[in-house]
Amino acid sequence: MSTEKTEENFAIGERIKEERDRLGLTQEEFGTRVGTTGRTIIKYELNETSPKAGNLILMHRLGVDIWYVLT
């Protein structure tokens, strides 16, 4: 599996942050609501890791525009 960071990977983290900010949540609050920690949200936003499908589903249920985040 490649760990090469592409332009698309960078956009995902930025877009997760934009959506979190739009919802008015801190990283800790957002993490709790999507089944993870604030530290993991920081890693998503910094593109150090990517969210798992289950976390994306919970983000969607919270009001995150997943199509925007992923495309």
Secondary structure, 3 states (H helix, E strand, C coil): CCCCCCHHHHHHHHHHHHHHHHHCCCHHHHHHHCCCCHHHHHHHHCCCCCCCHHHHHHHHHHCCCHHHHHC
